[in-house]
């Protein structure tokens, strides 16, 4: 019974961490260039971690952080992870 309980708890945890691990840098570059590239460049974020960038983008998405456009951005959690992964590369 204990094995089943631990397995039942471990599976959702593994799935919960999967989206962060599966960030697609190329998709992040494409999204950033299309939606953010007028003002923001990957080089601006060099040295920042993807987690810190993602937290910032989530704040913009929810409206907790003000954005120059004045409107929260339409970004999925996947978009956020991908853009954060791309920007964390510093454009390389």
C-alpha angles and dihedrals in degrees: 000000000000092000091054092049094051091047091049090053096043097053097061090045091053091049092047092058094044099084093056092049093048099059113148112218093193092052089047091053092050093048094045093048092049100042108020106022097095090073109006130063130189090236088064090066099046110139094021119115121244088238092056092046091048091052090052092048091048089054090053091047093052093042093243088120120047117240125202090245089058092227130094109252123248101240130144120220087254091054089051093050092047096047091045091051091050096045091047088062090062088232096301 
